[in-house]
């Protein structure tokens, strides 16, 4: 694990350059972007440390900010309704069919509702590959010890 330990902050100009669809300062003021960045910091810490560090952490925060801004826009465009994957809609007698979440977790489903969230989900999955361990010697994080399966060698009949 590494990182500087510094607190990452929002730079609205950098955010707008990275996500040009939010570059209109009248619709998306600095204060509005800051509000959503602060909301994103409840999910992803702004402290630069751990496996998600440096520009990767900054990008993750910006992606989550853009994701939540897009969800808000989608909800506003949909009369305040929560966005989802609509598979069928009927006007008379008002029938709407929504696809069940295509991923195993509610968090993954929530992130996959926008392209920004999907990118963030992929970034977080790459960072999480292999897992982590706390304390001890590094080989305890592996499937077997450095010297082999165990110090006595193979003993037969599944005695690993």
C-alpha positions in Angstrom: 0.0 0.0 0.0 1.1 3.5 -0.7 -0.1 7.0 -1.2 0.9 10.4 0.0 -1.7 10.8 2.8 -2.7 14.1 1.3 -6.4 15.1 1.1 -7.6 15.2 -2.5 -9.7 18.2 -3.5 -12.0 19.0 -6.4 -10.6 21.1 -9.2 -13.8 22.1 -11.2 -11.8 23.1 -14.3 -10.1 19.7 -14.4 -13.4 17.9 -13.8 -15.0 19.8 -16.6 -12.1 19.0 -18.9 -12.4 15.3 -18.1 -16.2 15.2 -18.3 -17.1 17.7 -21.1 -20.8 16.9 -20.8 -20.8 18.8 -17.5 -18.8 21.8 -18.8 -21.7 24.3 -18.8 -21.0 26.5 -15.7 -24.6 27.8 -15.7 -26.2 24.3 -15.5 -23.3 22.8 -13.5 -21.9 25.5 -11.3 -18.7 25.0 -9.3 -20.8 24.8 -6.1 -23.0 22.1 -7.7 -20.1 20.0 -8.7 -18.5 20.5 -5.2 -21.8 19.3 -3.6 -21.6 16.1 -5.6 -17.9 15.7 -5.0 -18.5 16.0 -1.3 -21.3 13.3 -1.6 -18.8 11.1 -3.5 -16.3 11.5 -0.7 -18.8 9.7 1.6 -18.2 6.6 -0.6 -14.5 7.0 -1.5 -12.2 8.7 1.0 -10.4 11.8 -0.2 -7.3 10.7 1.8 -4.7 9.6 -0.7 -3.6 6.2 0.7 -4.0 2.5 0.2 -4.1 0.5 -3.1 -6.3 3.1 -4.7 -3.9 6.1 -4.7 -2.7 9.1 -6.7 -4.4 9.7 -10.0 -6.4 6.5 -9.6 -8.1 7.8 -6.4 -8.7 11.2 -8.0 -10.2 9.6 -11.1 -12.4 7.3 -8.9 -13.7 10.4 -7.0 -14.4 12.2 -10.3 -16.1 9.2 -11.9 -18.3 8.8 -8.8 -19.1 12.5 -8.9 -20.0 12.3 -12.6 -22.0 9.1 -11.9 -24.2 10.8 -9.2 -24.6 13.9 -11.3 -25.8 11.8 -14.2 -28.2 9.8 -12.0 -29.6 13.1 -10.7 -30.1 14.3 -14.3 -31.7 11.0 -15.3 -34.1 11.2 -12.4 -35.0 14.8 -13.2 -35.6 13.9 -16.8 -37.8 11.0 -15.6 -40.1 13.0 -13.3 -38.1 12.2 -10.2 -38.3 8.4 -10.7 -35.3 6.3 -10.0 -33.4 5.3 -13.2 -33.2 1.7 -14.1 -33.1 -0.7 -17.0 -36.6 -0.4 -18.6 -37.3 -3.4 -20.9 -40.9 -2.6 -21.7 -43.3 0.3 -21.3 -47.1 0.7 -22.1 -48.9 4.1 -22.1 -52.5 2.9 -21.6 -53.0 1.6 -18.0 -49.3 2.6 -17.4 -47.2 -0.5 -17.3 -43.4 -0.4 -17.0 -41.2 -3.5 -16.8 -37.8 -3.1 -15.3 -34.9 -5.6 -15.8 -33.6 -7.2 -12.6 -30.1 -6.1 -11.6 -27.6 -7.7 -14.0 -24.9 -8.0 -11.3 -24.8 -9.8 -7.9 -24.6 -6.8 -5.6 -26.9 -3.8 -5.2 -23.8 -1.5 -5.2 -22.7 -3.0 -8.6 -26.1 -2.5 -10.0 -26.2 1.1 -8.8 -22.9 1.8 -10.4 -23.8 0.1 -13.7 -26.7 2.5 -14.4 -24.3 5.0 -16.0 -21.1 4.8 -18.1 -19.2 6.6 -15.4 -20.3 4.2 -12.7 -19.4 1.2 -15.0 -15.9 2.7 -15.4 -15.6 3.2 -11.7 -16.8 -0.4 -11.0 -14.2 -1.8 -13.4 -11.5 0.4 -11.8 -12.5 -0.9 -8.3 -12.5 -4.5 -9.5 -9.0 -4.2 -10.9 -7.7 -2.6 -7.6 -9.4 -5.4 -5.6 -8.0 -8.3 -7.6 -6.0 -10.7 -5.4 -7.3 -9.3 -2.1 -5.3 -8.0 0.7 -4.0 -9.3 4.0 -3.3 -7.6 7.4 -0.2 -8.4 9.3 1.9 -11.5 9.3 4.3 -12.6 6.6 3.5 -12.1 2.9 3.5 -15.8 2.0 0.4 -16.3 4.3 -1.5 -14.3 1.7 -0.7 -17.0 -0.9 -2.2 -20.5 -1.5 0.9 -22.2 -0.2 4.1 -21.3 1.6 7.3 -20.3 -0.2 8.8 -23.7 0.5 5.9 -25.7 -1.0 2.6 -27.0 0.2 4.0 -27.4 3.8 7.3 -28.1 5.4 6.8 -31.9 5.3 6.2 -32.2 1.6 3.4 -34.2 0.1 2.0 -36.9 2.4 -0.7 -38.3 0.1 -4.5 -38.8 0.3 -5.3 -35.0 0.3 -3.2 -34.3 3.4 -2.2 -30.9 2.1 
